[in-house]
Every structure is written in C-alpha cells, then in structure tokens.
Amino acid sequence: MNQVRILIACGSGIATSTVAQEKIKEILAKENIPATITKGTVARLPELQDAADVIMLTTRYNKPLDKPVVSVFGLISGINEEQTEKQIVDACRKVLESAS
C-alpha cells in the first residue's frame, strides 16, 4: 500500500466533513503521508467502510466498525486540535507500517 484510504463522515456528508477534509489534507502534507480522502454520511458508514483504511468522524457514531476510527471534531471546534492532529498522523502511519 502506498497511500492511506481515509473516509471522513459527518451527519450530511457535506458541511463539517468538507472543513475536516481540508485540514486533514494540510496535516498529512506536512507529515508527507500520502492519502486519498472520500466523504460520506454516518448513516452510510457500514457500506462505505470497506473502501477505507481509516474512518474519521466529525460527529458521534456508537455502532461497531471494522476499521480504526479517529474523532476529528477537534479540527472543527479547535478544542484539543493538537491532540486530534497527532491521532490522525498516528492512525495513518500505523496503516502504512502494517502494509509494508
């Protein structure tokens, strides 16, 4: 695997996921982590998760998923933003390391 497949999900698949997507692109570019990012709604997570290595959520989702999940609401709210960035980088690096 030469890149991480990220799925960003929010309630509508449009608003907060778009804001998060831009910030995640910046974070991964700084860390030289190659990724493809798609967006979706939390309602579609069960069907969309198979096409992703990591799922990043801007809202709560309490059902079990088969992939690693990172809450990225901190990128939207500004609360614990540095910790959120670290979790994003760590999750993506872990995927890349496990694939090599």
Helices and strands as residue ranges (DSSP letters): E 4-10, H 15-30, E 35-41, G 42-44, H 45-48, G 49-51, E 54-57, E 69-71, H 73-77, H 81-99
